[in-house]
């Protein structure tokens, strides 16, 4: 006690002795310096947070753009590939609630730095399987012919006359020794680790900005964050496009020996390269946070310090011993339980949570398999699909998010106006997206699967692959090595096309004397075939343009309401519960949408598969051909079914918001408190400023 009283007496005497000098010094020098440092620190934090948003979005997009490559490389079904993709959300689920709550009481910038380092480690772990696996061996019959001789004429039928049993038995001998069949687990673990690292960035970053920035600037800052974050997916898809063009074993395999092209359903690009680049970006994003302070001062508080700097300084000295006492874990856990109960007991927050859950489930499933849908529906390569998504879909979305934040600030939207605006934009986007059902393409014309060898449409049965024209060849039905006949029909293999000879090497191999082309009465041209599937029709190319235009319009409308919608998460809870509300929102989205949505979307897509590939062990591999019509109705229909009811829940949410905030006599906060100082009908920002300034200050100092 004597130690505390002596400095206070000394300070009092100094203040009495030289009051004018103190007022002049503090009024003219200290406040401007504090204001500048606060502004600078906030700008540095905003820049660092923006780059971390960019890096995490880049890494996440690399996974999305590589999902079909991983599916083919490891011979996975779409549902298993969806599980690998959903492992990111599993990592979030493990730590999100505790990071959001306890992280707000720690040094938030340094916690974010640790998260960025963890993200980088996860990316490097995901790329690791490539360096421990052998070369990629795609299923092929023509590769055997090409390796037999570079110049001699090979009869595709002769490869199977005596080789059916041998072809199946030879791989079986080394099948049990092949470790690569389970290497995809490392990608799952790496993606999970990346999810753990990403956890603190959003809740702690947003709450840090909201605590130390002007209330009217927070929507613009959040809009800037999401706009910069949209650059991550754009670069991610462009990077994924570049990697998909490169063969998976580039630099180690002779390009002339490769018989498949990027348009082939067996093609696997350099998926691992994107993860290395994403890991490097995450590593760099962690560095600035290591040098940022634990807390900043708001500009409003700097003005108050001009007149009461000495008093606050003395009060701070008296209270600091109590403030810095460590809290027991039992007390913190009890506090966490009470806070969680308050947030979940908020009817408006809970209703908004349910509405967002339906929307997010549809969104996650749609984004995860969008490149795959473009490949199967419109015959685009993986590289071109990723490129078009990065160029056409993401810039309008980024523009919409930024404009949404500006509109919110310009018209000074309160919580009621923001809810209404977000709901209208989301419904408009939903209505536009329904047009996708009318711009689909027909299934590939494949002999013995979608059409008969005469060219007539038929339902698919495995036995229909065989016909009189190829009965003399004794072909294998489980091999997918398609050739495109001169008549425009795709055949599962040159053997099943009844081809007698082949000329050329690698991708330039041409098959001649294909008997199955002769039985088509409408065809009078030559009987040759080339490697690969036949391209889609010109009409399908026009529909793909319409699909792209619909995507641009729908994405822009949806993004306009994204920023107001996101602000609702923490505008309608008590200020000290903002971090927990954002973290809990993220937790529910990860657990109930992010994890299961890719799995059940993938399982539904698997049901539309017409032709499965085969592994070296003779087991079922990745799907090679889908029923385009069924695929379109399942992929688009499942998203529409999930998203439709969300608007009914959204109307309920809007009704609760309007009823709650239109009462001018008493403004009860979400958890039972009252704010009698609000005079504007829909101004939620003042509500936060009045009770929240001191509480937020205390929380950040613990």
N, C-alpha and C positions, 0 to 999 in steps of 0.2 A: 504493500500500500504506500509506503514512504517513497518507493521508486516512482510510482505513478504521480504522486502529488507534487513532487519537486519540479518535474518538467512543466507541469501545468502552471505552477506559480511563476516559474521563470518566464513562461510564454505570456502570462497575463501582464507581468511587469514590463516586458518588452513591448507589448501592445499599448500599454498606457504611456510608455515613454515616447514611442515614435509611431503614433497612429497615422499621421499624414503620409509618412514615407511608405508605410506598408500598403496603404490604400493605393498610392500612386504606382508602386512597383507591381502590385498584384493586378491592378486594373489595366495597366498599359502593356505589361510584358507577358505575364503568365497565361491569361486566358487565350490570347491568339495562338500561343505556342501549343496549348492543349488542344485547341480546336483543329489546328493544322495536323497535329500528330494523329488525332482521332480520325480525321478525314482520310489521311494517308494510309493509316492502318486498315481502315475499312475498304479502301480501294484495293490495297494489296491483297486483303483477304478475299474480296470479290473476284479479283483476277485469278488467284490461286484456286479458289473454289470452282471457277468457271473451267479452268484447265483440268481439274480433277473430274468434273462432270464430263468434259470432252473425252478424257482417257477411259473412264468407266463405260461411257456410251460406245466408244470405239471398240473396246474389248468385247462388250456384249453383242455388238453388231457383227463382229468377226465370227462369233459363235453362231449367230443366226444365219449368216451368209455361208457358213461352212457345214451346216447341218446335213445337207444332202451329200456332201463330199465324205463326211464322217460315216454316214449311213452306208455308202457304197464301199468305203475302204475297209470297214470292219464287218460288212455283211449283216447290217442290223435292219430290223423292221422300223417303220416310222414311229411306232409306240415306244420302242426302246430308245430310239434317237430322241424322242420327246422327253423321256426320262433323263437322258444325259443333259439335255437343255434345261430341264427343270431342276437339276441339281444345284444350279445357281441360287434358286429360291430356297432350297433346303439349307444352304449355308447361311442365308439371311435369317431363316427361321430360328436357327440355333441361338443367335445372339442379339437379334434386333431389339427386343423389348428391353433387355438389360442395358444395352449400349445407349438406347434412346433416353432412358431414365438416369442411370448412373453416369453416363458420359457427359450429361449436361452439368454435372457437379464437379467434373474433372477439367483438365486443360483441354478444351475442345479442339483447338488446332492440332495439338500433338496427337490426340486420339485419331483424328482424320489422317495424319501422316502415317501412323501405324497401319491404318486401313489401306492406304495406297500401296505401301510396301507389301502387304499381304496379297493385294490384287495382282501385283507384278509376279509374285511367287506362284500364284495360281495359274497365270497365263503360261509361264515357263513349264510348269508341270503338265499342262494340257498338250503342249507341243512335244513333250518328251517321248511318247510312244513311237513317233516317226523314226527316231534315231536308234531304236532298239528292235525294230521290225525289219523283216526282209523286204525285198522289192515287191511291189504290187503286181499280183498275177490275176488278171481278169480272165473270165471264162471266154474261150475262143476255140474254134475249130480251124479257122483259116490261118492262125498263127503257126499251127503245126505244119501246115502245107507250105507256108512261107519259109519256115526254117529248114524244110527238106531240101529245097533248091531255090536259088534266086531266079533262074531263067527257065527251068523246065516246066512243062505243062503238068498240072496236078489235077487228078480227078477227085473232087470232094467226096464222092460216094465211096471211093476206095479206102478212105480213111476210117470208115466205120464197118467195112465188110467183116473184118476179123477183130476189130478193136473195141467193141462195146464193153466186154468184160475187162479188158486190159485198162481202158481209160478210167474205169471206176476203181480198179484195184490198186493201180500205181499210186494215186494220191493218198489212198487209205493207209498205206504203209507209213508215210511220214505225217499223217494227220494228227496222231496222238502226240507227236513231238513238237507240233506247231504251237508256240505260246501266244501268237498274235491274236487268237480268237477272243482273248479276254483283256487285251491291252486297252480297250475302250474304257475300262474302269478307271484308268489313270486320267482320262479326259473328264470323267464324271467327278473324280476327286479334285482335280484342278479347278473345274468350274465351281464346285462347292466352296473351295478355298477362296476363289475370286468373289463369291457371294458374301463370305464372311468379311472380307476386306472392304467391300463396297458399303457395308452396313452403316458405319457412322457418318458417311459423307452427307447424305440428304438430311436426316433429322437434326444432326448437330450443326451442319452448315446453315440450314434455313433458320433454325432457332437463334444462332449466333448473329445472323444478319438482322433478324426481326428484333433482337434485343438492343442492338447498337446503331440502328439506322432510323432515320425519320420514318414515321408511320406511312406518310404519303409516298415515300420512295420505295418501300418494300415491294409493291407489285411490279414496279419497273425492274428492280433488281432480280426478282424471281423470273420475270420475263427474259431478262438478259441471260440468266443462268440457263434457262431451257433453250433459248435460241442458240447459245454457244454449244449446249449439249447436243443440239440437232446437227451441228457440224460433225460430231463424232460418228453418228450413224451414216452420214453422207460419205465421209472419208472411209468409214468401215466397209460400206458396200462397194465403194470404188476399189478399195484395197482387196476385198474379197473377189471382185471381178478380175483383177489382175492376177491374183493367186490361182483362180480357177482356170485361167488360160494356160498356166504353167503345169506341166505334168508333175505328178506327185513325187516322182523320183528324178526330177530334173538334175542333170549333171552326172548321173550315174547310169543312165540307160540311153542306148542309141536311139535317137528320135526316128530314124528310118525303120526301126523294127516295130514301132507302135502302129497297130492296125486300127485304132479307134481315134475319133475326133472329139473335141469338146461338146459336140451336139449329141454324142452317144450316151445312153443311159448308164454305161459302165465306166465312163470317164471320171477320174479322180484328179483334182487339181492339187496344187501345193498348199493344202489347208493349214499345215503347220507353220508356214512362214508368217501368216497373219497373227498368230498367237505370240510369236517372238516380238513382232513390232508392237503389238498391244501391250505386252509386258514391259517393254522399254519405255513406252509413254507413261504407264502407271508409275514406274520407278521415278521418272522425272517429276511427276506431279506431286510426289510426297515431299520433295525438298523444301519448297517455300513454307509449308506449314510448320516446319521445325523451328522457324525463327519468328513466328507470330506470337503476340501476347495472349494471355488467358482472357482478358476482357478489355473493352474499350469504353469510352465515354460518349454518351449521346450529345449532339449539338445543343439540345435544350438544357441539359445539365451543365454544360460549360458556361452558359449565361448565368445560371444560378450561383455558380462558384465565384462570380465577380464580387458579389456583395457578402457572401457568407463563407468565404474560403477558410478563414481562420477558425470559425466555429465548427465547420465540418471536419477540419483537420483535428481539432481537439476531441471532438466526439468520436472520430474514428480511432484515436489513440486509446480512448477509454473502452470502446467496444471491441477492439481487435482481439484481446485475449479470449473473449467469449466466442467470437466468430470463428476463430481458428481452432477451436477444440474439435478433435475428431469425433465423429458420430459413430455410435455402435451400429453394427450390421443389423441387429434385431430391430432397432429403431428405424433404420432406412428401409428394411423390408416391410415393416408395418406401414410406413409412409407410402411405399410403393403400392401396397395393396389398397390403401384408402384412395390413392390417386387413381388407380386403375378402376376402382368401383365408381368413382365420380365420373370418369370419362365414359364408361360403358352405360352408366345410368342416364346419360344425356340423350334424350330421344332424337333430337335433331342430328347429333353426331352419328348415332346408331343407324338411323334411316339413310343418311348420306353414305355410310359404310356399305350398306346392302346394295344401294344403287350403283356405287362404284365397283362393287364386286362383280356384278353381272356385266357391266361394261368392260371391265378389265379382263375378265375371262374370255370374252369374245375377241378383244384386242390381242391378247397374248397368242391365242390359237391362230388368229389371222396372220399376225406378223411372223410367227415361227415357220409356217409352211407357205408363206407367200412366194418365195423363190421357187419352191417345188411346184406350186400351182401354176406359175407362169411357164415352167418347163413342160409340164405334162399337158396343160390345157392349150398352149399356143405354140408348142414346139421350139421354145427358146432354149438356148444353152444356159448352163448355170452362170457362166461369165456374163452373158448379155443380160440375164435376169437381174443379177446383182448391180450391174452398171445402170440399168434403167431405173431400178428402185432408188439408187443414190442420186440420179440426175433429175428424175421427174417427180418422184413422190415426196422426198424429204425437204427440198427447198420450199415448196408451198406450205408444208407443215411448220417449218421454222419461222417463215414469215407470218403465218397465222398466230403462232404463239406470241411473237413479239408484238403484233398489232393488238392482240387481246389484252396484253398488259398496258399498252398505251391507251386503248379505249377505256379501260378500267380507271386509269388515272385521270384522263381528260374529263370524263363525265362524272368523276368522283363517285363511283359506284359503291353503294353500301352493300350489305350482305343480301338484302332482298333483290336489288337490281342485278347483282352478280349471279345469284341463283337463277333468276329468270333468263338472263342472257346465256348462261352456260347450258341450260336445259333446251332452249330453242335451237342453239347452234348444234348441239348433239343430235337432236331429232332431225334437223335438216340434213346432217351428214348421213344419218341412218336411212332416210328416204332416198338420197342419192345412191347409196351403196346397193340398194335393191335392184338397180339397173344392171348390176353385174350378171344377174341370172339370164339376161337376154343377149349377152355378147360372148357366149361360150362357143367352143369349136367341137366338132365331132371327133370321135375316137380315131386313132391311127388305123388305116386300112391294112390289116395283117392277115395274110392267108392262113386259114385254119383256125383263126381266133375270133376275128370280128367279121370276116367275110369268108365264103367258101373259096376254093381254088378256082372256081369259075367266076368269082367276083360278086356273088350274091350275099347279102347280109345274113348272118347266122348267129345263134347264141353260142357262147364259147363252151366247148368240152375238150378235154385233153386229147381224146382219141381222134378229134377232127383234124389234128395236125398231120395225120397220115392220109395219103391219097394214092391212087394208082400211079400217079406221075412220079412219086418218090418211093414206091414200095420196093423197088430193086436196090435201094441204097441202105436200108436198115439203119436209119438215122436215130440219133439220141434225141429224145423229146425234152430233156431237162436243160439243154444247152441253149443259151441266148446269144447268138452271133448273127444279127440280122443283116440281110442284104436287100437292096432296093432293086426290084425288077424294072426293066425298061417300060413295062406297062403301068407303072405307078403303084404297084402293090408291094408291100413289104413282106418278106418271108423270114421265118424265125432263124433259118440258117441256109447256107448255100446247099447243104445236103438235102434239106427239106424242100428246096426249090427244084431239086432234081438236076442240078447243074453237072455237066460232064467234065468240063475242063476249066482251068483258071490260068490267067496270064498276069504277070506283074508281081510286085513285091510291096508289102506294107499296106499303107492306105490306098495305094494305086492298083491294088489287085482287082481284076475284072474276071467275072465268071461267065462262061459261054455254054451254049447248048443246054440251057435250063428247060427241062421238059415240062415243068409245071406252068411255064408261061404259054405253052402251046395250047393247053386245054381251054384257055379263055377265048371264046369264039369271037369276042369283040376286038381282040388284039391281033394285028397283022404285021407288027414290026419285028425287030430282031429279038432273040431269046437270050439276052445277056442281063447280067445283074452286077451291081457294084456294092461295096461294103457300106453298111450303115442303113438306118431307116430312111424311108422316103419322107421328104419334107411335107409340111401341112399345105393345104390349099391356099390360093391367093385370097379367098374370102376370109379365111382365118386370120390372115395378116391384117385385113381391114378391121376385123373385130378386135384385134389386139390394140389397135390405135384407139378405138372407142373405149376399151377397158382402161387404157392409160389416162384418157381425158376424165373419165369418171373417178379414177383414183385421185387425180389432182384436185378436182372440185370437192370431193368428199373429204379428203384429208385436210384441205384448207378450212372448210367449215368446222370440222371437228376441232382443229387446233385453235380456232378463234375463241372457243369457250374453255380451252384447257387451263389457261392461267387463272381466270376467275374461279373455275372449279377447284383448282389446287389450293387457292387461298382460303376456301371455305373450310379446309381441314383444320386449320388452327385459328381461324377468326372467331369460331363459335365455341371456344372453350376458354377457361380461365388462363390468363397469361402464363402462370407458372406451370400449366399443364400442356403448353404448346408442344414441347419436345416429345412428351409422352403420346400426345394425340397423333402427331405425325408418324412417330415410330410405330404405334399400334395400327394405324392405317396401313403403313407399309407392310407390317407383319401379316395382317389379314389378307392383303392382296397377294403376298408371296405364298402364303400357306394354302389358301382356298382357290386361288386363280393361277398364280405363276407355276406351281408344282403340278397340279392335276390337268390343267388345260392342254399343255402340249401332249400329255399322255393320251387323254381320251380323244383329242383331235387326231392324233397319229393313229390310234386304234381304229377310228372310223375311216380314215383314209386307207388303211391297210385292207379294209373290206372291199375296196373298189379295185384292188389289184387283179389284173388278168394273167400276168406272167411273172412268176418269181424266178430270180436267178438261183444258181446253185454254187455252193462253196467248193473248195478243193476236197472237202471231206464228203461231198455228196449231200450235204444238208441244205436247207432252204436259206438263201441269202437275201439280198435286198431286192425290192420290186423293180422290174424292168419296164413294165407296161401297165398303165391304168386305163380303166373305162372312163373316158373323159366326161361323159354326161353324168354318170354316177358320182364321179369325183367332184364335179362342180356343185351338184345339189347337196352333197354331204359337207363339203368345205364351207360353202357360202351359207347353206341352210342352218348348220349348227351355230354359226356365228350370229345369224339373224334371230334364231330362237332364243339364244342367251341374251341378246341385246334388247329385244322387244319389250319384255316385262320390266326392264330397268326404268323405262319412262313412266310407268305407273307408280313405281316407288319414288321416282323423281318428283312427281306431282304431289305425293304425300309429303315429301321433304319440303317442297316449296310452300305448301299449306302451313306446315308447322313453323317454318321460318317467318312467314308473313304474319301469322297469328301471334307469334312470340314478340316480334320487334315493332309491331304497330301500336302497342299499348303505351301511350305517352305518360300515363300517370306513374307507373312503376315498371322499371325495366329489370326483371329478374334475370340474373345470369344463369347459365346452364346448370349450375350445381347449387342453386338455392340462394345466392347472394343478390343484392339489389344495387342498381346503379341509378340514382335519381338525378344524376347530372347530365343525362343525355337529353338533348332538345331536338335533334334531327331524327327523322323517322327511321332511316336505314343506315345510320352511321355507326358502324361497329368498331371503328378505329379509336374513337374517343373512349369507348368502353374499356378498351385494352389499355389505353394510356393512363387512365385515372388510377385503377387499382394495381396496375402491373408494374409501374416503374420501380418501386421499392422492392417488391417481391422478386422481380427479375434480377435486381442488383444483388439481393441476398443470396439467391440461388447460385449465381455465378461466382460468388466469393467463397462458397463452401469448399 
